[in-house]
């Protein structure tokens, strides 16, 4: 099997499984803020590994540092919000919403970089717009009563859509290893804030379903991000992006529905289908066709 395909399948599997189990530690009494701390720490080994493979070369110019920290802060902020979202709402709805973050990236690229998307990209945007109102739709008196989890999922969508735009901007002058290092560093910088936000007066599950389960799930996320770096290094974005951006949320949705042992209602099911189709179309849009 070719190396790019191995890394792509690995990233898709790791991120898809992580998404399905990400909310379990908080549901078992381990605070979201401490889950964030665990996540930030699990990013260290992959960051050191990619730097080692790059000969410990780290870009330190002002542009690289600023862009790297912006990318890292957006990623870390999205992670923090996500930990709260998966405690409040179902993963099988949250992750399909987040999978539509390329809409934000495409919109910013259109306005600021003067890029133009093709038919697949436009179709993906239309499906994304149609999908969002369906996720928390309830017929009758409670119609369109969006819960906190929905707003938090939108927050993650915005943060990671912005992050992808800045990664796109940084790729012109930065290497992937440096970007990943600054993402890790930014996450670590927020650990003191996460600890200050933790209410240690409340009972905290320090058993196997607490920090140990959090570490097991967040390692999947960190290793998935590392696999994705190498998938893009050895493979074409045109092939890698659709498999990961649509495949991982699809796997998360399937696993989450199986664990919940129930199917969402018709409107939500349609929203899931439209969002995954939107993610696939947005990912399939060739970069060449996106240029003005």
C-alpha positions as YAML, in Angstrom:
chain: A
units: angstrom
residues:
- id: 1
  name: UNK
  ca: [0.00, 0.00, 0.00]
- id: 2
  name: UNK
  ca: [1.32, 3.46, -0.89]
- id: 3
  name: UNK
  ca: [2.47, 5.62, 2.03]
- id: 4
  name: UNK
  ca: [0.02, 8.47, 1.35]
- id: 5
  name: UNK
  ca: [-2.93, 6.05, 1.37]
- id: 6
  name: UNK
  ca: [-1.72, 4.43, 4.59]
- id: 7
  name: UNK
  ca: [-1.47, 7.80, 6.33]
- id: 8
  name: UNK
  ca: [-4.82, 8.96, 4.92]
- id: 9
  name: UNK
  ca: [-6.69, 5.86, 6.08]
- id: 10
  name: UNK
  ca: [-4.94, 6.08, 9.45]
- id: 11
  name: UNK
  ca: [-5.91, 9.74, 9.90]
- id: 12
  name: UNK
  ca: [-9.51, 9.05, 8.87]
- id: 13
  name: UNK
  ca: [-9.84, 6.10, 11.26]
- id: 14
  name: UNK
  ca: [-8.14, 7.78, 14.23]
- id: 15
  name: UNK
  ca: [-10.13, 11.02, 13.92]
- id: 16
  name: UNK
  ca: [-13.39, 9.22, 13.27]
- id: 17
  name: UNK
  ca: [-13.04, 6.98, 16.33]
- id: 18
  name: UNK
  ca: [-11.84, 9.92, 18.46]
- id: 19
  name: UNK
  ca: [-14.95, 11.92, 17.54]
- id: 20
  name: UNK
  ca: [-17.25, 9.13, 18.67]
- id: 21
  name: UNK
  ca: [-15.62, 8.78, 22.10]
- id: 22
  name: UNK
  ca: [-14.52, 12.39, 22.74]
- id: 23
  name: UNK
  ca: [-17.44, 13.21, 25.04]
- id: 24
  name: UNK
  ca: [-17.21, 10.16, 27.32]
- id: 25
  name: UNK
  ca: [-14.73, 11.51, 29.94]
- id: 26
  name: UNK
  ca: [-16.84, 14.61, 30.65]
- id: 27
  name: UNK
  ca: [-19.98, 12.47, 30.83]
- id: 28
  name: UNK
  ca: [-18.23, 10.43, 33.52]
- id: 29
  name: UNK
  ca: [-17.33, 13.41, 35.68]
- id: 30
  name: UNK
  ca: [-13.97, 14.57, 34.30]
- id: 31
  name: UNK
  ca: [-14.17, 18.35, 33.63]
- id: 32
  name: UNK
  ca: [-13.88, 19.70, 30.09]
- id: 33
  name: UNK
  ca: [-11.09, 22.03, 31.17]
- id: 34
  name: UNK
  ca: [-8.98, 19.09, 32.35]
- id: 35
  name: UNK
  ca: [-9.74, 17.21, 29.13]
- id: 36
  name: UNK
  ca: [-8.25, 20.23, 27.36]
- id: 37
  name: UNK
  ca: [-5.09, 19.92, 29.48]
- id: 38
  name: UNK
  ca: [-4.80, 16.24, 28.57]
- id: 39
  name: UNK
  ca: [-5.30, 17.04, 24.87]
- id: 40
  name: UNK
  ca: [-2.61, 19.73, 24.91]
- id: 41
  name: UNK
  ca: [-0.13, 17.33, 26.53]
- id: 42
  name: UNK
  ca: [-0.85, 14.56, 24.01]
- id: 43
  name: UNK
  ca: [0.17, 16.95, 21.20]
- id: 44
  name: UNK
  ca: [3.78, 17.08, 22.49]
- id: 45
  name: UNK
  ca: [5.04, 13.66, 21.25]
- id: 46
  name: UNK
  ca: [3.76, 14.16, 17.65]
- id: 47
  name: UNK
  ca: [5.23, 17.68, 17.57]
- id: 48
  name: UNK
  ca: [8.63, 16.42, 18.70]
- id: 49
  name: UNK
  ca: [8.45, 13.55, 16.21]
- id: 50
  name: UNK
  ca: [7.78, 15.79, 13.19]
- id: 51
  name: UNK
  ca: [10.52, 18.21, 14.25]
- id: 52
  name: UNK
  ca: [12.93, 15.30, 14.62]
- id: 53
  name: UNK
  ca: [12.08, 14.07, 11.13]
- id: 54
  name: UNK
  ca: [12.65, 17.62, 9.83]
- id: 55
  name: UNK
  ca: [16.11, 17.79, 11.37]
- id: 56
  name: UNK
  ca: [14.92, 20.05, 14.24]
- id: 57
  name: UNK
  ca: [14.46, 22.94, 11.80]
- id: 58
  name: UNK
  ca: [11.93, 25.44, 13.17]
- id: 59
  name: UNK
  ca: [11.03, 28.66, 11.39]
- id: 60
  name: UNK
  ca: [11.42, 31.58, 13.80]
- id: 61
  name: UNK
  ca: [10.81, 34.67, 11.64]
- id: 62
  name: UNK
  ca: [8.08, 37.08, 12.75]
- id: 63
  name: UNK
  ca: [5.59, 36.02, 10.06]
- id: 64
  name: UNK
  ca: [5.98, 32.32, 10.92]
- id: 65
  name: UNK
  ca: [5.59, 32.94, 14.66]
- id: 66
  name: UNK
  ca: [2.49, 35.15, 14.25]
- id: 67
  name: UNK
  ca: [0.77, 32.86, 11.75]
- id: 68
  name: UNK
  ca: [1.70, 29.78, 13.75]
- id: 69
  name: UNK
  ca: [0.29, 31.20, 16.97]
- id: 70
  name: UNK
  ca: [-2.92, 32.40, 15.24]
- id: 71
  name: UNK
  ca: [-3.41, 28.91, 13.79]
- id: 72
  name: UNK
  ca: [-2.71, 27.35, 17.17]
- id: 73
  name: UNK
  ca: [-5.02, 29.64, 19.15]
- id: 74
  name: UNK
  ca: [-7.91, 29.02, 16.75]
- id: 75
  name: UNK
  ca: [-7.32, 25.27, 16.94]
- id: 76
  name: UNK
  ca: [-7.02, 25.27, 20.74]
- id: 77
  name: UNK
  ca: [-10.10, 27.49, 21.13]
- id: 78
  name: UNK
  ca: [-12.09, 25.17, 18.90]
- id: 79
  name: UNK
  ca: [-10.97, 22.18, 20.94]
- id: 80
  name: UNK
  ca: [-12.02, 23.82, 24.21]
- id: 81
  name: UNK
  ca: [-15.48, 24.62, 22.84]
- id: 82
  name: UNK
  ca: [-15.79, 21.13, 21.38]
- id: 83
  name: UNK
  ca: [-15.21, 19.46, 24.75]
- id: 84
  name: UNK
  ca: [-18.18, 21.38, 26.15]
- id: 85
  name: UNK
  ca: [-20.30, 20.70, 23.05]
- id: 86
  name: UNK
  ca: [-19.91, 16.91, 23.12]
- id: 87
  name: UNK
  ca: [-20.97, 16.86, 26.77]
- id: 88
  name: UNK
  ca: [-24.16, 18.78, 26.01]
- id: 89
  name: UNK
  ca: [-25.10, 17.29, 22.64]
- id: 90
  name: UNK
  ca: [-24.81, 14.14, 20.49]
- id: 91
  name: UNK
  ca: [-21.58, 13.53, 18.58]
- id: 92
  name: UNK
  ca: [-23.52, 12.19, 15.59]
- id: 93
  name: UNK
  ca: [-24.94, 15.70, 15.07]
- id: 94
  name: UNK
  ca: [-22.00, 17.83, 16.23]
- id: 95
  name: UNK
  ca: [-19.29, 16.36, 13.99]
- id: 96
  name: UNK
  ca: [-21.27, 16.58, 10.72]
- id: 97
  name: UNK
  ca: [-21.78, 20.30, 11.50]
- id: 98
  name: UNK
  ca: [-18.06, 20.80, 12.12]
- id: 99
  name: UNK
  ca: [-17.26, 18.96, 8.88]
- id: 100
  name: UNK
  ca: [-18.71, 21.92, 6.97]
- id: 101
  name: UNK
  ca: [-15.98, 24.31, 8.18]
- id: 102
  name: UNK
  ca: [-14.52, 24.54, 4.62]
- id: 103
  name: UNK
  ca: [-17.45, 26.89, 3.86]
- id: 104
  name: UNK
  ca: [-15.74, 29.50, 6.07]
- id: 105
  name: UNK
  ca: [-12.35, 28.83, 4.49]
- id: 106
  name: UNK
  ca: [-13.75, 29.16, 0.97]
- id: 107
  name: UNK
  ca: [-15.64, 32.36, 1.87]
- id: 108
  name: UNK
  ca: [-12.52, 34.01, 3.30]
- id: 109
  name: UNK
  ca: [-10.37, 32.85, 0.39]
- id: 110
  name: UNK
  ca: [-12.96, 34.31, -2.00]
- id: 111
  name: UNK
  ca: [-13.05, 37.69, -0.25]
- id: 112
  name: UNK
  ca: [-9.43, 38.11, 0.86]
- id: 113
  name: UNK
  ca: [-7.35, 36.00, -1.51]
- id: 114
  name: UNK
  ca: [-9.57, 36.59, -4.56]
- id: 115
  name: UNK
  ca: [-9.89, 32.86, -5.14]
- id: 116
  name: UNK
  ca: [-12.90, 31.45, -6.92]
- id: 117
  name: UNK
  ca: [-14.48, 28.08, -6.31]
- id: 118
  name: UNK
  ca: [-15.94, 25.82, -8.96]
- id: 119
  name: UNK
  ca: [-19.26, 24.02, -9.28]
- id: 120
  name: UNK
  ca: [-18.47, 21.38, -6.68]
- id: 121
  name: UNK
  ca: [-17.52, 24.04, -4.13]
- id: 122
  name: UNK
  ca: [-20.67, 26.06, -4.81]
- id: 123
  name: UNK
  ca: [-22.84, 22.94, -4.55]
- id: 124
  name: UNK
  ca: [-21.17, 22.09, -1.23]
- id: 125
  name: UNK
  ca: [-21.87, 25.58, 0.14]
- id: 126
  name: UNK
  ca: [-25.54, 25.35, -0.89]
- id: 127
  name: UNK
  ca: [-25.92, 21.94, 0.79]
- id: 128
  name: UNK
  ca: [-24.23, 23.25, 3.94]
- id: 129
  name: UNK
  ca: [-26.63, 26.19, 4.15]
- id: 130
  name: UNK
  ca: [-29.58, 23.82, 3.69]
- id: 131
  name: UNK
  ca: [-28.25, 21.36, 6.28]
- id: 132
  name: UNK
  ca: [-27.67, 23.66, 9.27]
- id: 133
  name: UNK
  ca: [-31.32, 24.52, 10.06]
- id: 134
  name: UNK
  ca: [-32.18, 20.79, 10.17]
- id: 135
  name: UNK
  ca: [-29.87, 19.76, 13.00]
- id: 136
  name: UNK
  ca: [-31.98, 20.98, 15.89]
- id: 137
  name: UNK
  ca: [-35.32, 21.19, 14.10]
- id: 138
  name: UNK
  ca: [-38.30, 19.89, 16.06]
- id: 139
  name: UNK
  ca: [-41.79, 19.99, 14.55]
- id: 140
  name: UNK
  ca: [-44.46, 21.78, 16.53]
- id: 141
  name: UNK
  ca: [-44.16, 24.31, 19.32]
- id: 142
  name: UNK
  ca: [-40.45, 23.65, 19.91]
- id: 143
  name: UNK
  ca: [-39.52, 24.17, 16.28]
- id: 144
  name: UNK
  ca: [-36.16, 25.85, 15.66]
- id: 145
  name: UNK
  ca: [-35.28, 25.79, 19.37]
- id: 146
  name: UNK
  ca: [-31.52, 25.52, 19.06]
- id: 147
  name: UNK
  ca: [-29.73, 24.23, 22.15]
- id: 148
  name: UNK
  ca: [-26.31, 25.26, 23.51]
- id: 149
  name: UNK
  ca: [-24.63, 22.31, 21.80]
- id: 150
  name: UNK
  ca: [-25.70, 23.61, 18.39]
- id: 151
  name: UNK
  ca: [-24.28, 27.09, 19.05]
- id: 152
  name: UNK
  ca: [-21.03, 25.57, 20.35]
- id: 153
  name: UNK
  ca: [-20.78, 23.36, 17.25]
- id: 154
  name: UNK
  ca: [-21.17, 26.50, 15.11]
- id: 155
  name: UNK
  ca: [-18.40, 28.10, 17.20]
- id: 156
  name: UNK
  ca: [-16.06, 25.18, 16.44]
- id: 157
  name: UNK
  ca: [-17.04, 25.35, 12.77]
- id: 158
  name: UNK
  ca: [-16.07, 29.05, 12.69]
- id: 159
  name: UNK
  ca: [-12.82, 28.55, 14.61]
- id: 160
  name: UNK
  ca: [-11.62, 25.65, 12.49]
- id: 161
  name: UNK
  ca: [-12.78, 27.28, 9.26]
- id: 162
  name: UNK
  ca: [-10.68, 30.34, 10.18]
- id: 163
  name: UNK
  ca: [-7.80, 28.10, 11.19]
- id: 164
  name: UNK
  ca: [-7.83, 26.33, 7.81]
- id: 165
  name: UNK
  ca: [-7.76, 29.72, 6.06]
- id: 166
  name: UNK
  ca: [-4.67, 30.79, 8.00]
- id: 167
  name: UNK
  ca: [-3.04, 27.39, 7.36]
- id: 168
  name: UNK
  ca: [-3.71, 27.98, 3.68]
- id: 169
  name: UNK
  ca: [-2.12, 31.42, 4.01]
- id: 170
  name: UNK
  ca: [0.86, 30.08, 5.96]
- id: 171
  name: UNK
  ca: [1.59, 27.22, 3.57]
- id: 172
  name: UNK
  ca: [3.07, 29.68, 1.08]
- id: 173
  name: UNK
  ca: [5.98, 30.42, 3.43]
- id: 174
  name: UNK
  ca: [5.91, 27.81, 6.21]
- id: 175
  name: UNK
  ca: [6.68, 24.11, 6.48]
- id: 176
  name: UNK
  ca: [4.13, 21.72, 7.96]
- id: 177
  name: UNK
  ca: [6.43, 20.80, 10.86]
- id: 178
  name: UNK
  ca: [6.68, 24.43, 12.00]
- id: 179
  name: UNK
  ca: [2.92, 24.91, 11.74]
- id: 180
  name: UNK
  ca: [2.32, 21.78, 13.83]
- id: 181
  name: UNK
  ca: [4.89, 22.90, 16.42]
- id: 182
  name: UNK
  ca: [3.21, 26.29, 16.89]
- id: 183
  name: UNK
  ca: [-0.20, 24.60, 17.10]
- id: 184
  name: UNK
  ca: [1.17, 22.49, 19.95]
- id: 185
  name: UNK
  ca: [2.85, 25.44, 21.66]
- id: 186
  name: UNK
  ca: [-0.36, 27.49, 21.53]
- id: 187
  name: UNK
  ca: [-2.32, 24.65, 23.09]
- id: 188
  name: UNK
  ca: [0.20, 24.38, 25.93]
- id: 189
  name: UNK
  ca: [0.05, 28.14, 26.61]
- id: 190
  name: UNK
  ca: [-3.64, 27.83, 27.51]
- id: 191
  name: UNK
  ca: [-3.13, 25.10, 30.12]
- id: 192
  name: UNK
  ca: [-2.84, 27.60, 33.06]
- id: 193
  name: UNK
  ca: [-6.11, 29.24, 31.95]
- id: 194
  name: UNK
  ca: [-7.81, 25.85, 31.71]
- id: 195
  name: UNK
  ca: [-6.66, 24.99, 35.23]
- id: 196
  name: UNK
  ca: [-7.90, 28.36, 36.56]
- id: 197
  name: UNK
  ca: [-11.29, 27.67, 34.95]
- id: 198
  name: UNK
  ca: [-11.54, 24.27, 36.66]
- id: 199
  name: UNK
  ca: [-13.80, 24.09, 39.69]
- id: 200
  name: UNK
  ca: [-11.73, 21.84, 41.95]
- id: 201
  name: UNK
  ca: [-14.36, 22.15, 44.71]
- id: 202
  name: UNK
  ca: [-16.61, 19.82, 42.71]
- id: 203
  name: UNK
  ca: [-16.06, 16.04, 42.62]
- id: 204
  name: UNK
  ca: [-13.64, 15.05, 39.84]
- id: 205
  name: UNK
  ca: [-13.46, 11.53, 38.52]
- id: 206
  name: UNK
  ca: [-9.76, 10.63, 38.71]
- id: 207
  name: UNK
  ca: [-10.34, 6.97, 37.91]
- id: 208
  name: UNK
  ca: [-10.07, 5.06, 34.65]
- id: 209
  name: UNK
  ca: [-13.10, 6.83, 33.16]
- id: 210
  name: UNK
  ca: [-11.56, 10.23, 33.92]
- id: 211
  name: UNK
  ca: [-8.00, 11.25, 32.99]
- id: 212
  name: UNK
  ca: [-7.05, 7.82, 31.63]
- id: 213
  name: UNK
  ca: [-10.03, 7.66, 29.27]
- id: 214
  name: UNK
  ca: [-9.37, 11.29, 28.28]
- id: 215
  name: UNK
  ca: [-5.75, 10.45, 27.49]
- id: 216
  name: UNK
  ca: [-6.76, 7.40, 25.44]
- id: 217
  name: UNK
  ca: [-9.24, 9.42, 23.35]
- id: 218
  name: UNK
  ca: [-7.03, 12.49, 22.91]
- id: 219
  name: UNK
  ca: [-4.05, 10.39, 21.82]
- id: 220
  name: UNK
  ca: [-6.23, 9.28, 18.91]
- id: 221
  name: UNK
  ca: [-6.76, 12.95, 18.01]
- id: 222
  name: UNK
  ca: [-3.07, 13.84, 18.25]
- id: 223
  name: UNK
  ca: [-1.92, 10.82, 16.26]
- id: 224
  name: UNK
  ca: [-4.65, 11.50, 13.69]
- id: 225
  name: UNK
  ca: [-3.35, 15.06, 13.24]
- id: 226
  name: UNK
  ca: [0.19, 13.71, 12.81]
- id: 227
  name: UNK
  ca: [-0.96, 11.15, 10.24]
- id: 228
  name: UNK
  ca: [-2.77, 13.93, 8.38]
- id: 229
  name: UNK
  ca: [0.45, 15.99, 8.15]
- id: 230
  name: UNK
  ca: [2.20, 13.10, 6.41]
- id: 231
  name: UNK
  ca: [-0.84, 12.23, 4.29]
- id: 232
  name: UNK
  ca: [-0.69, 15.72, 2.77]
- id: 233
  name: UNK
  ca: [3.10, 15.50, 2.45]
- id: 234
  name: UNK
  ca: [3.09, 12.27, 0.42]
- id: 235
  name: UNK
  ca: [-0.31, 12.49, -1.29]
- id: 236
  name: UNK
  ca: [-2.34, 14.93, -3.33]
- id: 237
  name: UNK
  ca: [-4.71, 17.21, -1.42]
- id: 238
  name: UNK
  ca: [-7.32, 16.49, -4.10]
- id: 239
  name: UNK
  ca: [-7.46, 12.86, -2.92]
- id: 240
  name: UNK
  ca: [-6.50, 13.13, 0.75]
- id: 241
  name: UNK
  ca: [-8.91, 15.93, 1.68]
- id: 242
  name: UNK
  ca: [-12.17, 14.20, 0.63]
- id: 243
  name: UNK
  ca: [-11.25, 10.98, 2.40]
- id: 244
  name: UNK
  ca: [-10.45, 12.67, 5.72]
- id: 245
  name: UNK
  ca: [-12.89, 15.62, 5.74]
- id: 246
  name: UNK
  ca: [-15.89, 13.47, 4.83]
- id: 247
  name: UNK
  ca: [-14.72, 10.04, 5.96]
- id: 248
  name: UNK
  ca: [-13.88, 10.88, 9.58]
- id: 249
  name: UNK
  ca: [-17.23, 12.59, 10.38]
- id: 250
  name: UNK
  ca: [-19.04, 9.75, 8.65]
- id: 251
  name: UNK
  ca: [-17.24, 7.19, 10.83]
- id: 252
  name: UNK
  ca: [-17.96, 9.30, 13.94]
- id: 253
  name: UNK
  ca: [-21.64, 9.48, 13.02]
- id: 254
  name: UNK
  ca: [-21.95, 5.73, 12.45]
- id: 255
  name: UNK
  ca: [-20.16, 4.82, 15.69]
- id: 256
  name: UNK
  ca: [-22.11, 7.41, 17.72]
- id: 257
  name: UNK
  ca: [-25.46, 6.20, 16.40]
- id: 258
  name: UNK
  ca: [-24.50, 2.59, 17.16]
- id: 259
  name: UNK
  ca: [-23.47, 3.50, 20.72]
- id: 260
  name: UNK
  ca: [-26.64, 5.51, 21.25]
- id: 261
  name: UNK
  ca: [-28.66, 2.53, 19.95]
- id: 262
  name: UNK
  ca: [-31.13, 4.95, 18.35]
- id: 263
  name: UNK
  ca: [-31.62, 6.78, 15.10]
- id: 264
  name: UNK
  ca: [-32.12, 10.58, 14.95]
- id: 265
  name: UNK
  ca: [-35.39, 11.92, 13.58]
- id: 266
  name: UNK
  ca: [-36.06, 12.47, 9.92]
- id: 267
  name: UNK
  ca: [-35.05, 16.15, 9.81]
- id: 268
  name: UNK
  ca: [-31.80, 15.53, 11.71]
- id: 269
  name: UNK
  ca: [-31.02, 12.49, 9.57]
- id: 270
  name: UNK
  ca: [-31.49, 14.62, 6.46]
- id: 271
  name: UNK
  ca: [-29.24, 17.29, 7.98]
- id: 272
  name: UNK
  ca: [-26.52, 14.69, 8.62]
- id: 273
  name: UNK
  ca: [-26.76, 13.44, 5.04]
- id: 274
  name: UNK
  ca: [-26.64, 16.94, 3.54]
- id: 275
  name: UNK
  ca: [-23.71, 18.00, 5.73]
- id: 276
  name: UNK
  ca: [-21.62, 14.94, 4.85]
- id: 277
  name: UNK
  ca: [-22.42, 15.44, 1.17]
- id: 278
  name: UNK
  ca: [-21.43, 19.11, 1.53]
- id: 279
  name: UNK
  ca: [-18.12, 18.16, 3.18]
- id: 280
  name: UNK
  ca: [-17.39, 15.71, 0.36]
- id: 281
  name: UNK
  ca: [-18.16, 18.24, -2.39]
- id: 282
  name: UNK
  ca: [-16.13, 20.97, -0.69]
- id: 283
  name: UNK
  ca: [-13.19, 18.61, -0.30]
- id: 284
  name: UNK
  ca: [-13.43, 17.36, -3.89]
- id: 285
  name: UNK
  ca: [-13.26, 20.88, -5.32]
- id: 286
  name: UNK
  ca: [-9.89, 21.01, -7.12]
- id: 287
  name: UNK
  ca: [-7.50, 23.69, -5.92]
- id: 288
  name: UNK
  ca: [-6.69, 24.51, -9.53]
- id: 289
  name: UNK
  ca: [-10.32, 25.37, -10.21]
- id: 290
  name: UNK
  ca: [-10.46, 27.58, -7.18]
- id: 291
  name: UNK
  ca: [-8.07, 30.13, -8.60]
- id: 292
  name: UNK
  ca: [-9.35, 33.33, -10.18]
...
